[in-house]
Amino acid sequence: MSEEPISPIPHKRRVRYGGKNPRRFEEKYKEQRGDAATIAKVIASGKTPIGTHRPIMVAEILEVLAPKAGDIAVDCTLGYGGHAQELLARIAPGGKLLGLDADPLQLPKTEVRLRALGFDETVFTAHRSNFAGLPQVLAAQNISGADLILADLGVSSMQIDDPARGFSVKHDGPLDMRMNPQRSQPAAALLQKIKPPALAEMLADFSDEPQAATLAPALAGKSFATTRELGDAIRAALPRLGKDESDLTVRRVFQALRIAVNDEFSALETLLRNLPACLKPGGRVAVLTFHSGEDRRVKKAFEAGLRDGLYADIAREVMRPTAEERNSNSRSAPAKLRWARRAD
Ligand SMILES: C[S@@+](CC[C@H](N)C(=O)[O-])C[C@H]1O[C@@H](n2cnc3c(N)ncnc32)[C@H](O)[C@@H]1O
């Protein structure tokens, strides 16, 4: 039998970068292929290596969730599995962790990663689900309640750093921003369809944008193919702002759009409503938030649950990352942690 001729593997040129350090995603090939020395250097500089995520406030979360052998745990936002990995190590033997994530691209990678660390189907299952559907995920697994539940809101570093996902103005890419690219509409389509008054309301409600009234007519109904085009249009609409202020404005507009595209507040409100019924009596929940719109909702829901007797105790003060963590991981800076314990 004759064999197919083997075609030579085409030589792929490495992307060259100017300066000492790579800046663009495609230049960071050493990080992407897991070069240990490069990864250590990136972490030492307070940054996150491409394709990974550094879990935030791990010690504080472990303290408030107090995982122990045999516990049923839920990680509503599995991401890279950094928190999940720590919880899994503490609920053995006999415990089980359900990891949920809306992202169909990252979830299988994290499942492979956690399996390679030795967590098989008996201790860890991965579920491609919005956390708004947590009661259904638990019911399908015949679980009546969890001992501990964690939600670490927002997007992962893998999502922010990948230009193809379109989350960040720092990396030019299609203006998408969907955590689940198989659902709903990309940010570009949303902007093209929305009317100025609705956009002004969205910018004010979702990111407290002070320039919402000026920005809305400049952006609504327009067609922006890429993150960079949108960033440029935001800056052009506010020519008198200084660099720092306009960078902040761009970040707030991107945040508001991301919240809208992924319907983040209604998913969070549904989760907060369902939480007491998803916990066993005495079960604990911890929620890590990254902006005031999220923290406000968590605080209000926990206070209402305490008043109504659903929770026996809640965090009286918000917990923040230590100065040391903020210095060693700049992405931890805005984090706020709250917890609640279900009544017996
Ligand atoms: C900040 S990351 C979590 C990182 C994770 N704790 C770790 O240690 O790697 C947030 C993750 O939650 C997911 N996510 C955000 N909103 C979600 C929702 N409503 N339902 C399910 N997953 C969601 C995102 O896709 C992302 O992977």
The ligand as a MOL file (V3000), in Angstrom:
LIG
                    3D

  0  0  0     0  0            999 V3000
M  V30 BEGIN CTAB
M  V30 COUNTS 27 29 0 0 0
M  V30 BEGIN ATOM
M  V30 1 C -13.1790 35.8360 37.7000 0
M  V30 2 S -13.3760 34.3850 36.7580 0 CHG=1
M  V30 3 C -13.2690 33.0980 37.9520 0
M  V30 4 C -11.8790 32.6420 38.2350 0
M  V30 5 C -11.7860 31.4620 39.1480 0
M  V30 6 N -12.2670 31.7410 40.4640 0
M  V30 7 C -10.3560 30.9390 39.2030 0
M  V30 8 O -9.8080 30.7970 40.3030 0
M  V30 9 O -9.8040 30.6500 38.1480 0 CHG=-1
M  V30 10 C -15.0860 34.4240 36.4070 0
M  V30 11 C -15.5760 33.2480 35.5880 0
M  V30 12 O -16.9810 33.2130 35.7520 0
M  V30 13 C -17.5980 32.9530 34.5440 0
M  V30 14 N -18.9320 33.5600 34.6370 0
M  V30 15 C -19.2230 34.8760 34.7090 0
M  V30 16 N -20.5590 35.0430 34.8250 0
M  V30 17 C -21.0990 33.8020 34.8350 0
M  V30 18 C -22.4240 33.3210 34.9450 0
M  V30 19 N -23.4870 34.1530 35.0390 0
M  V30 20 N -22.6140 31.9890 34.9580 0
M  V30 21 C -21.5610 31.1330 34.8570 0
M  V30 22 N -20.2800 31.5430 34.7180 0
M  V30 23 C -20.0550 32.8610 34.7320 0
M  V30 24 C -16.7000 33.5500 33.4960 0
M  V30 25 O -16.8680 32.8900 32.2630 0
M  V30 26 C -15.3190 33.3250 34.1080 0
M  V30 27 O -14.7660 32.1320 33.6620 0
M  V30 END ATOM
M  V30 BEGIN BOND
M  V30 1 1 1 2
M  V30 2 1 2 3
M  V30 3 1 2 10
M  V30 4 1 3 4
M  V30 5 1 4 5
M  V30 6 1 5 6
M  V30 7 1 5 7
M  V30 8 2 7 8
M  V30 9 1 7 9
M  V30 10 1 10 11
M  V30 11 1 11 12
M  V30 12 1 11 26
M  V30 13 1 12 13
M  V30 14 1 13 14
M  V30 15 1 13 24
M  V30 16 1 14 15
M  V30 17 1 14 23
M  V30 18 2 15 16
M  V30 19 1 16 17
M  V30 20 1 17 18
M  V30 21 2 17 23
M  V30 22 1 18 19
M  V30 23 2 18 20
M  V30 24 1 20 21
M  V30 25 2 21 22
M  V30 26 1 22 23
M  V30 27 1 24 25
M  V30 28 1 24 26
M  V30 29 1 26 27
M  V30 END BOND
M  V30 END CTAB
M  END
